[in-house]
Amino acid sequence: MLSSALSMSVYSPGAVNVTVALVRAAFTKLAFVGNTMIDTLLANVEKARELQAWRELGLENRGYVLVTLHRPALVDDPGLMRRTLRGLEEIAHEFPVVFPVHPRTRERLNELVVRESRIRLVPPLSYTNFLSLQTGAAAVVTDSGGVQEETTVLGIPCFTLRDNTERPVTVTHGTNVVLGLSPERLKDVPELLRKARRGVVPPFWDGLAGRRAAFAIEEFVYADETATVKTPARVRRAVSPALSPVPA
């Protein structure tokens, strides 16, 4: 909040963040530019899909649940981790569960002396390989903020093991369901999948956020110049209340 208050210009991920952004930057120039992380996603998603990383694990497209957990609030609590593993075992009765294990999570699992059982523990993956597994998953279980955003754009149901989320748009518009730090709710995931909504992609999560930000910064820097910065209309278009449907 302090950095926003002291800034002369603020660039927001989108109109859905306008209330918080205006409160934090009441006397600051505010520009809606989009989500730059989604720029990276959309630049790599076709390559990731073509990789079909699930096939290397002997899995079928849309036939497994992908897991990623690394936050201290969850993995550093032995009791919570044991309950989480039991919940994932419940899911594994209906879907194969693939769990690329973060190094710090692996340390905690080693301390618990956890055997793999039905949960398929695999080493950490590259960005492209993990993205490939996301594109082919029936659902993702996570405590990662970035994965909540990625699954919303991909149209993949996401179940978040956290008490809250700093990405509320993934709940109000996207595919995210916040389960809380309640691993017992994992047993409900198969049923929740049958009721999962399609969701929509938030405005400006379209791969052009970096360009909008660059043009907005250029306009800000040269605001006192006589020359006008010429921005392509498709990049500079006004904020629209319409929401883009999730790509198939």
N, C-alpha and C positions, 0 to 999 in steps of 0.2 A: 504494500500500500504506500509506503514511504517513497519508493522510486516512482510510482505513478503520480503521486502528488507533486513531486519535484520536476517531473518531465514537462517539456514544452510540447511534446507530441506523443500520442499513445496509439498503438496499432492493435486492434481487437480481432480475435478469431472470427467474429461474426455478430450479426444483429442480436442473436440470442444472448450475448454477453453484455448487451448495452446497459442494462440497469446497474450492474456492478461496475462496469467501466466508467459510467457517468458519475457514480458516487465517488469513485477513486480518483477521477480526473476532471472534476467539475470546472476547472479553469484551464483545461488543456485541450489542444486540438486532438480530436478523436477520429480515427479512420478505421473502417471495417475492411480488413484485408483478407481474412480467411485463415485457415489452419496450415501452417507451413509443413507440419509433419505429414499431413495428407498429400502434400505435393510429392514427398518422397515415396509414399505408398503408391500413388497412382503412376509414378514414373517406373515402378518396379513390379507392379502387380501382374502384368501379362507374362513377363519372364518367369515370375514365381509360379503362376498357374501352369505354364508349360513344363516346369520342372516336375510337377506331380510327385512331390517328396513323399506323399503317403504310400505310393507304390513300393518304395524302397523298404517300407516297414510292413509290407504285406497287407495294407489296409485298403478299403474302398472309399471312393469319393463320397462325402457326406455320411460316412459310416462310422465315425469315431468322435470322441470328445478329446479336445486338446487342453492341456493344463499348463499354466505357468504361475509360479508362486515364489516370491522373494522378499516381501516386506517384513521387517523385523517384528512388527506387531503380531504377525501370524507365525512365521517360521521360527522365531526365537522363543516361542512359548511351547514347550514340549507337549502340554496337555492339548492345546489347540491343534498342533500338528498331528497328534495321534487321532484326534476326532476327525480331522480333515481327511486323513488317509482312510479312515473307516467310511467316510462319506463317499470318497472316490471309489472305494470298493463296491459300494451300493450301485453307483452308476455303471461300473464295469460288468454288472450282471446283465445289462441291456446293451451297452456300447463298449467297444474297446476304449481304454483310457490311455492316452499317450502323454507323458510328462517329461519334457526336456528340463533337466534339473539344473538350476542356477548353482554356481559353485558354493555360495554360502548356504543355500538350501541343502545341498549335498552333505555339507559338514553336519548340519543339524540332523539329517536323516541317519548319517553314520552314528551319531551319538545315541539315536533312538534304536539302533541295530534293527533297521527296517528291512524286511525282505520284500522283493518286488511283488509277489503274489499276482493278482490280476492286473495290477497297475504296471504299465510298461514304462520303466524309467530309462531315459536315453540321455546321452551327453548334451551339453549346451549346443545350440545350432546357430548358424550364421543368420543374418537378417533375412536373406532371400529364402533360405530353407524353412525358417520359422514362418515367414509370410506364406510360403507355399502350403504349409500344413494348415494355416488359418483358412486359406481359400477353400480347402477341401474338407474342413471340419463340419460336423453336425452342430457343434457348439464349442465354446471356449469357457473354461473356468479360470479366473485370474484374480490377482490383486494389483495388476499393473494399470496405471492410468492410460498409457499409450495404447495398450491392447484394447481398452474400452472404446477408444476412438477408432482404431483400425477396424474392429468388428462392426461398428456402426456403418462405416462406409462400405464394407464388404457384404453387409446384410447377413452376418453370421450371429446367431444368438449368443449373448455373452452373460455370464453369471459371475458377479464380482463379490469376492469374500473380503469385504471391508464394511465398516460401520457407515461410511459415507463415501461420496465421490466428489472430486474437484472438477469432474466433467459431467455436470447434471444434464447437459444437452443430450448425452448418450442415453439417458433414461427417458427424458421427456420427448425426444424425437427419434432416438435410435433404437438399438436392439438390446440394450443393457438392462439387466435386473440386478439390483444390489441386494445380496443375501444377508448382509451384515457379517459380523464375525461369528457366524452361526453355522459351523460345518454340518450340523444335523440336517440343515435344509438341502444339502447336496442330494440327498436321496430323492428329492422332489424334481430334480432336473429332467429326467426322462418325461415326466408328466407335463412339466412346464414347457418342454420343447414341443409337445403336441399342441400347446396353446400359444406358442410364440407369435408375436406380431411381426410384421414385415419391417416396420420402421421407415424412416425417411432420412436422407442425407441432409445435414444442416446447410443453410445457405453459405456459399463461398468455400465449401469444402470440395473444391473442384480441380485442384492442381494448379491454380493460378495465384495462390496467396503470395508467393515470393515475388512475383511480378508486380502485384498490386502494392506490396510493401515498398518495393524499389521505386515505383512511380510516386507513391505517397511521400516517401523520404525526399525524392528529387524535387517535388513540388514545394515541400516544406523548406528545404535548403535554399531554393531559388525563389521563394515567395516574393521577395522585394525586387527581383529582376524584371525588366520590361518584357523579356521573351516569355512566352507561354509554353509550359511543358506539354508536349503532345502525347497523350496516352491513348492507345487503341481503345475503341469504344467497348469491345468485349471484355476488356480488363477493368475499365473504369465505370462500368454500368452501376446504376443506383442499387441500393439495398432493396431486395424484393422480399415481400412477405411469403411468396410462394416457396415451397420446399421441393427439392429435387427427389424423385423416386430412387430407391436403391437399385443399382444396376443388377441385372439378372446374373 
